[in-house]
Amino acid sequence: MATEDALLFIDANKYLDLYRVAEGKPILDYLVEQASHVFVTQRVVDEVKRQKIKAAATFLGGLGEMKLQQGFSVPDHLFGNTEQQTKSITKKQKEIHAKIGEVNNEVKKLTMNIMEKVSQSTDEVSMALGPIFEKAIPHSALELQKAQERRERGMPPGKRSNPIGDELHWEQILGQLAGRQKPQKLWIITKDNDYGTMFAGKGFLNQSLYEELVSVSSGAEAFLFDDIANGIKDYVSVTGVTAHKEPTTAQIKKFNGASNRLPPLDWFTTDGNAAVIQEMIRFRQAALAASNANAYFLDAAQGGGGSLVVSGPPPSICDPEPSAEP
């Protein structure tokens, strides 16, 4: 199909994940390869610029420091005349501590250098996203008015308590699709559940949004994804556009696993309010449990064993990555 009959939209939160997850280069390369096909609003670009320094800081701050887990004293009074051995071991301990200090200093310099680059948009992620962001579409006065009215009515997407964002994206999407002759296909890649619901790995657009979509483009189809790689993969498959940089299944799985464990950036703007943070943890835990339940029922329906695992609170970004499978 012609790409003129398709629209690929990626929400700001997914771009920001690229600043918060290690080993994201295969995903970034795959995204950049499709730069000419991505529809981006100026509001998305502004949001990424506003939040990316915070996103980078939370990730880099989670690297912590390397430490010698356990030191010890050599009990020379128990082992007889071992003074030379004692001195040798003590010397090696000091050398190890010194080397660890050198590594920590190098890591600190590296992170400060990265932060400086992110703040000036000269880091690898910002520069790679440049070709996408430079063609951002500004909103019209009418689209802004409609977005404001949408928020006041409590219509999705977006929340009345937040600044206008998703409401404006949606109005611009409708504006792009309205008046086109052929039925349109819309891809939305976001982790925001205001657009719809993920069930057993498949996304379902909110009904009211779907009704609005078909009202401006009769027969339109919508495809909702919560990860960049699989969303683009589906777009490429349906439209037939060229793609040479598709990441491997293992690379996608690793990136998505790390991305799904990330807390929302809003967690870092709660001023340490424990009650708010705990509420967010409960919400995230419920979402993860629901996701596991969906996978369990799908597995059972397909004749599998259906082992159900309910996750605990999501790990922080400081938690180590799980070891790779053999």
VOGU-3710 file (C-alpha; in Angstrom, 3 decimals, decimal comma):
1> matedallfi> 0,000/0,000/0,000  1,055/3,620/-0,487  2,507/5,392/2,544  0,243/8,342/1,664  -2,571/6,226/3,090  -0,734/5,530/6,348  0,268/7,565/9,402  2,875/6,505/11,978  2,758/8,440/15,263  5,164/7,902/18,174
11> dankyldlyr> 4,404/9,491/21,529  6,983/11,528/23,448  7,263/8,933/26,216  8,662/6,370/23,767  11,333/8,754/22,454  12,319/9,490/26,054  12,833/5,783/26,761  15,791/5,944/24,394  17,548/8,160/26,949  16,818/5,769/29,818
21> vaegkpildy> 17,660/2,289/28,549  21,038/0,707/27,867  21,752/-0,982/24,538  19,076/0,929/22,649  21,146/1,569/19,522  19,534/-1,216/17,412  16,098/0,232/18,199  17,280/3,782/17,516  18,792/2,773/14,167  15,571/1,001/13,150
31> lveqashvfv> 13,538/4,085/14,036  15,834/6,531/12,235  15,693/4,400/9,087  11,960/5,185/8,908  12,386/8,892/9,691  10,657/10,017/6,503  7,530/8,029/7,415  7,117/9,236/11,014  4,506/11,898/11,741  5,646/14,102/14,621
41> tqrvvdevkr> 3,981/17,104/16,199  5,824/20,127/17,508  4,315/19,424/20,918  6,022/15,993/20,989  9,360/17,581/20,101  8,926/20,228/22,793  8,084/17,569/25,381  11,135/15,481/24,529  13,384/18,547/24,722  11,868/19,479/28,085
51> qkikaaatfl> 12,183/16,030/29,638  15,238/14,417/28,077  17,803/15,913/30,472  15,787/14,525/33,389  15,471/11,164/31,635  19,220/10,980/31,062  19,949/12,041/34,640  17,758/9,327/36,156  19,432/6,678/34,007  23,016/7,836/34,509
61> gglgemklqq> 22,405/8,440/38,219  21,380/4,809/38,498  24,811/3,614/37,442  26,042/4,155/41,003  29,616/3,390/42,005  31,671/0,230/41,833  32,651/-0,999/45,292  34,767/-3,774/46,783  31,991/-5,843/48,314  33,998/-7,267/51,196
71> gfsvpdhlfg> 37,379/-6,446/52,642  39,083/-8,440/55,383  41,937/-8,399/57,849  44,569/-11,115/57,696  44,647/-12,959/61,097  48,425/-13,350/61,326  48,258/-14,388/64,991  46,464/-17,587/63,938  48,671/-18,568/61,034  52,085/-18,225/62,545
81> nteqqtksit> 54,872/-16,417/60,777  52,948/-15,030/57,783  53,965/-11,390/57,970  55,160/-11,302/54,366  51,912/-12,849/53,134  49,931/-10,386/55,235  51,736/-7,450/53,687  51,227/-8,877/50,196  47,476/-9,323/50,652  47,057/-5,902/52,250
91> kkqkeihaki> 48,975/-4,320/49,400  46,783/-6,008/46,807  43,634/-4,842/48,621  44,857/-1,260/48,504  45,696/-1,618/44,816  42,198/-2,944/44,095  40,610/-0,060/46,001  42,739/2,390/44,044  41,741/0,802/40,722  38,059/0,896/41,696
101> gevnnevkkl> 38,451/4,578/42,552  39,999/5,218/39,148  37,112/3,422/37,403  34,517/5,399/39,390  36,247/8,665/38,493  36,258/7,705/34,801  32,558/6,780/34,941  31,762/10,093/36,626  33,616/12,003/33,910  31,805/10,018/31,249
111> tmnimekvsq> 28,350/10,660/32,730  29,051/14,371/33,144  30,170/14,499/29,516  26,993/12,727/28,383  24,818/15,094/30,435  26,567/18,073/28,859  25,916/16,672/25,386  22,258/15,876/26,116  21,701/19,415/27,398  23,088/20,740/24,099
121> stdevsmalg> 21,454/18,065/21,879  24,852/16,864/20,656  24,480/13,361/22,122  23,966/10,370/19,833  20,231/9,972/20,533  19,368/13,641/20,016  21,385/13,852/16,818  19,832/10,639/15,476  16,323/11,958/16,169  17,148/15,225/14,388
131> pifekaiphs> 15,835/14,168/10,936  12,521/13,182/12,544  12,129/16,236/14,740  13,122/18,770/12,090  9,896/18,037/10,200  7,624/18,525/13,218  4,165/19,867/12,397  2,949/22,830/14,485  -0,673/22,894/15,583  -3,213/25,352/14,266
141> alelqkaqer> -5,295/27,703/16,403  -8,386/25,602/15,623  -6,658/22,374/16,679  -5,606/23,975/19,956  -9,172/25,157/20,584  -10,533/21,668/19,925  -7,894/20,158/22,218  -8,875/22,547/25,022  -12,540/21,675/24,582  -11,655/17,977/24,596
151> rergmppgkr> -9,832/18,303/27,895  -12,668/20,289/29,473  -15,126/17,556/28,490  -12,845/14,873/29,900  -12,550/13,140/26,533  -9,533/10,919/25,844  -6,701/11,029/25,268  -5,092/13,075/28,027  -6,050/14,023/31,572  -7,760/17,171/32,802
161> snpigdelhw> -5,137/17,620/35,524  -2,254/17,685/33,008  -1,177/20,360/30,540  -2,571/19,889/27,061  -0,564/17,271/25,223  -2,227/14,077/24,041  -5,424/16,002/23,276  -3,476/18,182/20,851  -1,656/15,221/19,285  -4,989/13,528/18,585
171> eqilgqlagr> -6,548/16,624/17,035  -3,522/16,966/14,755  -3,748/13,275/13,798  -7,415/13,708/12,866  -6,511/16,818/10,903  -3,885/14,903/8,943  -6,302/12,101/8,030  -9,386/14,166/7,292  -10,267/14,591/3,636  -8,068/11,823/2,267
181> qkpqklwiit> -9,756/9,780/-0,417  -8,802/6,243/0,627  -9,389/4,605/4,025  -6,416/5,394/6,232  -4,258/3,197/8,444  -3,015/4,715/11,682  -0,189/3,407/13,870  0,150/4,797/17,392  3,171/3,834/19,500  2,795/4,911/23,119
191> kdndygtmfa> 2,906/3,693/26,706  -0,015/5,995/27,570  -3,172/3,959/28,254  -5,376/6,957/27,410  -5,210/5,845/23,775  -6,340/2,301/24,429  -5,582/-0,989/26,138  -2,971/-3,682/25,617  -4,323/-7,226/25,977  -2,242/-10,375/25,449
201> gkgflnqsly> 0,325/-8,391/23,488  -2,199/-6,693/21,183  -3,347/-3,078/21,367  -6,986/-1,983/21,151  -7,830/1,653/20,472  -10,269/3,396/22,809  -13,767/3,136/21,282  -14,487/6,858/21,358  -11,191/7,549/19,566  -11,966/4,872/16,992
211> eelvsvssga> -15,373/6,419/16,313  -13,739/9,815/15,784  -11,166/8,228/13,501  -13,720/6,603/11,177  -15,784/9,798/11,182  -12,944/11,609/9,369  -11,777/8,587/7,342  -14,441/5,982/6,637  -13,064/2,462/6,858  -9,907/3,571/8,668
221> eaflfddian> -7,902/1,071/10,707  -5,851/1,726/13,827  -2,901/-0,255/15,184  -1,822/0,397/18,766  1,613/-0,625/20,073  3,488/0,020/23,294  6,997/-0,501/21,874  8,836/1,157/19,024  10,385/-1,880/17,345  7,254/-4,006/16,994
231> gikdyvsvtg> 5,180/-0,986/16,000  7,586/-0,104/13,200  7,903/-3,768/12,240  4,138/-3,942/11,718  4,140/-0,652/9,787  6,876/-1,962/7,488  5,036/-5,257/6,983  1,730/-3,623/6,031  3,024/-0,711/3,925  5,911/-2,540/2,294
241> vtahkeptta> 8,432/0,251/2,880  12,122/-0,622/2,772  13,769/-1,644/6,047  17,314/-3,011/6,328  17,988/-2,375/10,032  15,378/-4,502/11,779  16,742/-5,535/15,195  16,852/-9,171/16,227  14,169/-10,700/18,417  16,666/-10,899/21,279
251> qikkfngasn> 17,556/-7,193/20,931  13,887/-6,196/20,905  13,120/-8,385/23,912  16,028/-6,990/25,912  15,179/-3,367/25,148  11,467/-3,826/25,834  12,159/-5,644/29,081  14,246/-2,742/30,331  11,735/-0,187/29,017  8,801/-1,903/30,720
261> rlppldwftt> 10,594/-1,774/34,070  11,079/1,985/33,871  8,966/4,072/36,236  7,178/7,033/34,653  9,249/10,218/34,618  6,525/11,797/36,760  7,767/9,686/39,679  10,725/12,019/39,914  8,587/15,150/40,273  6,661/14,113/43,384
271> dgnaaviqem> 9,006/16,012/45,750  9,558/12,812/47,669  5,886/12,436/48,584  5,873/8,847/49,872  2,097/8,451/49,573  2,134/9,496/45,913  5,063/7,218/45,127  3,389/4,252/46,845  0,196/4,877/44,912  2,176/4,891/41,675
281> irfrqaalaa> 3,860/1,626/42,675  0,483/0,013/43,375  -0,838/1,202/40,028  2,220/-0,087/38,174  2,097/-3,397/40,061  -1,561/-3,852/39,122  -0,764/-3,127/35,482  2,044/-5,685/35,452  -0,154/-8,257/37,174  -2,906/-7,680/34,616
291> snanayflda> -0,400/-8,112/31,809  0,762/-11,408/33,298  -2,833/-12,547/33,701  -3,569/-11,751/30,064  -0,596/-13,849/28,976  -1,716/-16,663/31,292  -5,248/-16,829/29,897  -3,977/-16,631/26,312  -1,532/-19,465/27,005  -4,256/-21,558/28,634
301> aqggggslvv> -6,626/-20,923/25,710  -3,954/-22,185/23,348  -3,482/-25,346/25,385  -0,392/-24,246/27,296  0,324/-24,735/30,964  -0,711/-21,217/31,855  1,758/-20,480/34,648  0,707/-17,186/36,220  3,336/-14,979/37,829  2,371/-11,764/39,588
311> sgpppsicdp> 5,223/-9,303/39,765  6,176/-7,341/42,839  6,815/-3,592/42,783  8,753/-2,533/39,696  12,523/-2,363/40,192  14,137/1,041/40,168  16,412/2,101/37,356  19,270/1,400/39,750  18,497/-2,321/39,769  20,910/-4,450/37,743
321> epsaep> 19,874/-5,961/34,449  18,923/-9,635/34,648  21,601/-11,994/33,463  21,397/-13,054/29,836  19,833/-16,389/29,070  22,361/-19,123/28,207
//
